Amino acid sequence: MISLRFFWPVLWFFLGALVGYAFISMRRKLKRSIEVPPPQIDEDDIRRIEEEGVLLTDDPAPLDLEEIKREEDEFWRETWDEAEEL
């Protein structure tokens, strides 16, 4: 029979290792999901930039952090009605 003095430390070690592995794998997955690859520019794109002065792509527009901050501040300034008691 396995001694309980040996069992509990081993169990906690494996649970800690499992939590550590889950944390690291989720951080990697999250980092990969929000990473935006740099735009690929070829010779045709360079010619278009020289002729038109601008290159339009399907890449998402960068976030406007100032606008996001204003919207968040406005949201938190709102007053909320108290919940009605039934």
N, C-alpha and C positions, 0 to 999 in steps of 0.2 A: 504494500500500500504506500502511496506517495504521502510524504509528510506535509502537513499543512504549512509548516514553516517554509517549505520550499515552493509550494504551489502558489501562494498568494503573490509573492514578489515576481514570479515568472509570469503570472496572469497579468499583473499591472504593467510589466515591461512590454508584453505583447499588445495590450490595449493602447499603451502610450505610443508604441511604434506604429500601430494602425492609424491612430489619430494624426500623428506626424505625417505619415504617408498621404493620408487624405487631404491634409492641409496643403502640402506641397503640390499635389496633383491638381487641386482646385485652383491654386494660384497660377500654375502654368496654363491651365485651360482658360482662365479668365484673361490672362495676359495675351494669349494668342487670339482670343475672340475680339478684343478691343483694338488690336494692332491694325493699323491702316498701312497697306503697302504703298511705297512711293509710286508716283505715276510713271508709266513707261512711255518715253518720248522717242519717236523714230524720226527719220529724215523728212517724211511728209509733214509731221507735226512741226518741225523746225521751219519748213517752208511756209506753212500756214501762219506761224507766228510772225515771220518776216513780212508776209503779204498783208495780213489783217491786223497784226499788232496784238492779237489775243488768241489764246487756245482754250476752247471750251471742252471740258471732259465730263464724264459721268460720275466722277468721284464725288463723294458727299462734301458739302460745304463745311468749312471749319466752324467749330462752335464759337458763338459770340458770348464770351464769358461775362462781359458787362451786362448784356441783355438778360442773361440767365440770373445774375445777381439781382438786377432790378425786379424781375418777376418774382423771385423768391422773397425779397424784402416786402414787396407789395402783398404777397400771399400771407406772410406772417403778421402784417399790420391789420389785416381784416379782423373784424370782431365776429364772434360766433355766438349764435343764440344758444341759450342753455337748453338741454334736452327736457322735453315735457315728461312730467311724471304721470304714469298711468294709474 
